[in-house]
Each structure stands twice: as C-alpha cells, then as structure tokens.
C-alpha cells in the first residue's frame, strides 16, 4: 500500500504571511510573525520590502534620504520614537513597530 505524502504537510503553521503592514498589525495588537513582504511607513510614504530586517541607512534610502542629512527613528506602539543609527539593524518582526520617522539634521537656512 503506497501512501502519498503531502509536501506541505506539517509546515502549514510555519507558512509566512504574504504581506504584513507593520502599522496595521501594531495598532491591532497582533504579535509579529515571519512574512514574505513587510509594508513599512517612513514619514507619509509606505514601502514594501522583502527582507525581515534592514539597516537604518537602507530604510532612509527607500525614501531618497541619507544618514548624513537625516536622522531616523522608529515609533513603537504606545511609546516615544526611538533613534535608529545608520548601521543599526531593525528587525521588522519586533513587537509593536508602527512606523519610521525622519528629521533633517540641519534645517535649511532661509
């Protein structure tokens, strides 16, 4: 008697989500989990990324900014913004990450 095995058997619970919008998940209080795509918000711009973590400078580059001219911070649900260094790694499956904010280091004189 031949018994065929289902190739997906036993891994259903470990399947990553197709897309997680970090802001929506944090506001809903959902615990983080692996995903194929993470939707992150930087200021008012939403970007889809296919990696589970990025360095601060990589996040800034998604919106055309550099760590030399802008500071980056992450907003955790229920907390104050936390500064992120240019070479600091941010994991998108960290509980409560809502969004990222940038701030010009030297405001332009006018």
N, C-alpha and C positions, 0 to 999 in steps of 0.2 A: 504494500500500500504506500504510494507516494504522496507525501504531504507537501504542498507548495507553501513556501514561506512568503509572507507579505514583506517586501523590502522596507516598508515604513513601520513595520510592527515594532512596538516598544519605544519609538522615538517621537511619537505624537506630542507628548507633553513637553519635549525639548525643542520643538519646532519654533524658530524665531518668528516674531511678529513680522508682517510685511512692512508696516510703517508705524512708527511711534512719533507722535507730535509731542515733544517734551513738555511744552506749556500746557497742553490739554491734559496729559497724564498727570502732571504735578497738581493741577487745580482739582482734578478728580480724586486725588489721593491714591492713585494706583501705584503699586510698587514697580520699580523698574525691572525690565527683563530684556534679554537679547532681541535685537531687531535687525532686519536686512537694511532698513533705511530709518534714519533718525531725522526728524524735522526740527531744526533749531531756529530760534528767533534771535537775531542780532539787531538791536535797536528796533526798527519797524519792519525789517526785511526777514522773511522766512527762507531758509535754505535747507535742502535735503542732502544729507551726507550718508555715505555707505560704509562708514567706519564707526567703530564703537568708541573711539577716543581721538582727540586732536590736541595739538599744542596751541597755546594762546595766539601765537603769530599766524598759525594756519586758520584759526577762526576769524581773525582780523582780515586776512587776505580774501576770505569769501565775500567781504563787502568792500574790497578795494582799499583797505587801510593797513598801516604798518605799525609795529610796536614802537617805532621811533617817534611817531607823531600822535599815536592814540594809546590810551590805557584801556584795558578790557576788564570787565568784572562780570561775575555770574550772579544771578538772582536765584536764591533758594527759597522755596515756598515758606512763607511765614518768617523770613529772616531778612537781614540787610544785605545789600550787594557785597560780594567778596572779591577783592582784586585777584586777577589771574596774570601771572608772569608770562612773558613772551615764550619761554621754554618750558612752562609748566604744562603738564598733560591734564586734560579734562576728560573724564570718563562720562559718557552720555547715559550710562546706566546707574549713575549716582542718584540716590533717592532725593526727590524734590527739586531738581534743576528745572526752572521755569524758562529762563531766557538769559541772554547776554546783553551787556550794555557797553558802549564805547564813550570815551570822553577825550576830547582833544587835550594834549599835554600843554601846548602853548596856544592859547586863544589868539587869533589873528588881531593885530592892532589895526584900528581903522580910524 
